[in-house]
Amino acid sequence: MDSSDLILQLARENPRWGYSRVQGELCKLGYVVGRSTVRDVLKRHRIHPAPHRGRQSISWRAFLSHYRQQILACDFFTVETLLMRTVYVLFFIELCRRRVYLAGCTRHPDLGWVTQQARQLSWHIQDSTLPVRFLIHDRDTKFCRSFDTVFKSEGVEIIETPYHAPNANGVAERWIRSVREECVDHLVILNERHLQRVLVEYRDHFNHRRPHQGLNQQCPMPALQHSANNRIHRRDVLGGIIHDYYRDAA
């Protein structure tokens, strides 16, 4: 590799490294390069000195990758009932395991309702069954200050996604797509209670029985594996909208 390319790679991958630190790493790798050469290469490519680069935030993708086991995301989506009434659904999803927590459904997602859903999920955090350090959500006004305060009191840092950037909360957006394409788009929803029952059944299937590409075709909460010689059966989910296959237990 050319020394200039390596200088650029080291500077970009290590934003806190100054000219001398980069020079030292190059010497360790067998490149005899002066500090001034490192400086000139970085300036030529408009890469700022270490103090400035070190203050720049890491990329969003790098942040999600590094902390994925400690990140919970949440979002709302809407469903229209038979009588053309809009029902709001709030859910949470773990970025690492893709496990979904269904908070609830309501026609009136006001401050009191949203805050109460936050409190209920915070109980899982208090019980240490849900290791969360960051919570991601968009800038929807339904995520009120009291909603954030509940999580902050549990030591969870709130991360708001940029404006008009749904991909920044891509895991949550992908679940919304899945629940629409595999579930609610194939049903006539009567009311809030009906929607709640439907989503609970779909959530259980999603968490326990549905393989995910992002998990190497595993389930968020995989069941016990049975012998490949056991008989295969089909289970109908949501009245047969979804088919689930399983083997007899030993």
C-alpha angles and dihedrals in degrees: 000000000000113000092236091056091049091049090054092047093050093047094048095045093044108039093175094057115106127208093273093048091052090047091052092051090050091052090052088055093050101262115130102208129152124233091244090056090054089050093048094049093051093046091049089056092043095245111153125233119272099266090059096039091048091057093052114101119248116254119277091242092051091049093052092046095049098045101028093121090058101042127101120186129198138186146159129241130177135230126194116225128216090268091051095254118147117235120193120216122201119196140166127213133191112233094211103047099019088229111161127218113196108212099185151275128262142157090218113048094182128160095272095050095046092047091050091054089052091052092051093052091045088065088068089052091050091051089052090236089119114045103204129166100160134033119199124203138146127253096267109146089231086076091077129186093262090054090057092042092060091058095040089057087060092052094259117143116222116226116192117203119232120268116277092005108119091162088068086073093038099148092056091044090051091054091051089054091049096049091049098046096041102033131007097036088064097050138066104232112213102190145323095291092051091049091049092054092047094049094046090055092046092046091053091050091046094050099042110023113022117092116223129210090214089058096048090262093307127128122248089242104021120207125227115286117241131202116289087229095063120104119269120232134185123230119197115223122198092005094311100313087118125034119209122192126206142163128241115265115251 
